[in-house]
């Protein structure tokens, strides 16, 4: 997966995987952080996680019935690259909006 194809949902999920986390916990964390203004439903979540795993951006560890997701080194590198780009985009938006 390249930076140009990284969706907002995938970017947020990569951010959530800075520590080991299971899918339901990610949904709850997103809902709490964005105070319900941005939500990720189960179908969107698990589709995105499958794509991230297939692209070697996260790894999966099975813990009973739960899958625990963590970033790979490749995933962390892409997240950091995307974070810099997002900051630049926000700076541009702020400047244009003046």
Residue, then its C-alpha position, 0 to 999 in steps of 0.5 A: x500500500x502506498x501513501x497515496x492510497x491510504x484512506x482516512x480510516x486506514x490512517x486512523x486505524x494505523x494510529x490506533x495500533x501504536x499498541x496492541x489492540x483488538x478490533x472492537x476496542x478500535x471502534x470504541x476508541x474512535x467513537x470516544x475520541x471523535x465524540x461520535x462525529x466520526x465512526x467506523x462500523x464493523x464492516x468498514x473496520x474489518x475490511x480495512x484491517x484485512x487490507x492493512x494486514x495483506x499489505x504487511x502494515x499490521x500483524x495479527x495475533x490470535x488471543x482466544x476469540x479475539x484478534x490483536x492487531x499491532x503495527x509492523x515496522x512498515x506500517x509505522x513508517x507509512x503512518x509517520x509519512x502520512x502524519x507529516x503529509x496530513x500536517x502539511x495538508x492542514x497547514x495548507x487549508x489554514x493558509x487558504x482559509x485566511 
